[in-house]
Amino acid sequence: MPLKTLLLNPPSFENFDGGAGSRWPATREIESYWYPVWLAYPAGMLEGSRLLDAPSHHVSAQQTIDIARDYEFLVLFTSTPGFPGDIRLAQKIKEANPRIKIAFVGPHVTVLPERSLRDCDAIDFICRKEFDGQIVEFAQGKPLEEIVGISYLKNGQVVHTPDRPQIQDLDALPHVTDVYRRDLDVSRYNVPFLLYPYVSLYTTRGCPAQCTFCLWPQTLSGHPWRKRSSDDVAREMAKAKEYWPHVKEFFFDDDTFNIQKARTVELCSKLKPLNLTWSCTSRVTTDFETLKAMKEAGCRLLIVGYESGDPQILKNIKKGATIERARQFTKDCLGLVVHGDFILGLPGETRETIRNTINFAKELDVETIQVSVAHAYPGTELYDYAVKNGFIVADTNMVDEGGHQLAHIQYPGLPADEILDSVHHFYDEYYFRPKAIFRILKKAAFNGDDRKRLYREARAFLKVRAMRHKWVKDKRSKQESAATAEPAGA
């Protein structure tokens, strides 16, 4: 029998969705929880294991410590914003259960293995990049020095074993939905623009796109694109439909439908007979024929990374797309709902480019939007650029005490507090338009569940909005006080 293993998405800030799968690890304005997909794979390979998703299931730190008393091996998925709290939790788990072995996984420790090990002596080893094989081998008794793709301390010195080759045969991996059924309650997962309840999974790994800000391909999954067979995906979806007949939507949270047209058409042909409602991420380079095939196979919604409405910023971040292509793509999506993602504070951002992006979003007029502030995560090209040019604000964290995003990058003539404040101007201008208001009221009028959900989401968003306005106001007051306190001629 392998070591009794607990795979943990740790308790963190309230409504923090970034421990094991979020594009932007942070607390959301509106309650949102993504599935801990990465942890589900090794959980499905180890007999007697348990996947514990503490944030979505509202499991407290003390409850987590108590649960961990019964396990021999803990695998904790950490993130840059959550790391300080995660190592405190690891220390307490080790104190309560001194025999337990602890491994940390995720982008943060992949990029900073030595620093992470020295920051917390409760960590026995770190898995770099994809971690499925490392976890299984350790749980089955393989010595650390024989496991490739890990880092650990030995006699005070850091040992890095050779990098582990990426997994190529994704069909050999377990179906994450089997693990969800065993360990998770799907009613705990909610994303505002997806139907409730929903279930998400991956059909590929890796992303060949070169976006400078994107955390996952630059740290964990890599750029090489690897895919499951369409038959394997169809088998999992058929099972999932039987497991949860009440689930309203399935979400493919990867680049399945963006990279290879033939692959997309083939997969759609396998999904269509299942009569599922599903959604996925999409790039604006997806053509009309592909979108048509997706729609006919049951696709309802696309999450689209428009990022910016300024052509030069798109070039700066190596987006591989143009404003003109984004316009045409959006027109081609007739009949598909679009949730648009935008980012403020990317390289080259100015007041003018922010205005360009807001105007562009209103021109596109997609169903819903999400506006994020650019975060420079260690291991990304954006991080290297920001550090090299001195654009990271020294006294500002990525998140506040509640885990909400803060702007920690600023540019000459565009301070961080103005970037953060622009997020709310963006939302206000977008949603307080007659067309947008009409869409919201129409949805609420015809569906009682939507009406209740929209009310809860509006309250949560306005609460965060007020908090961030206060942060901006306080920061500006401190800056003004500091400027006033400077002696004349300084």
Beta strands, then each sheet from edge to edge (+ up, - down):
strand 1: 5-9
strand 2: 50-53
strand 3: 73-77
strand 4: 101-105
strand 5: 125-127
strand 6: 150-154
strand 7: 157-160
strand 8: 198-201
strand 9: 204-205
strand 10: 226-227
strand 11: 249-252
strand 12: 278-282
strand 13: 299-307
strand 14: 337-344
strand 15: 368-373
sheet 1: 2+ 1+ 3+ 4+ 5+ 6- 7+
sheet 2: 8+ 11+ 12+ 13+ 14+ 15+
sheet 3: 9+ 10-
end
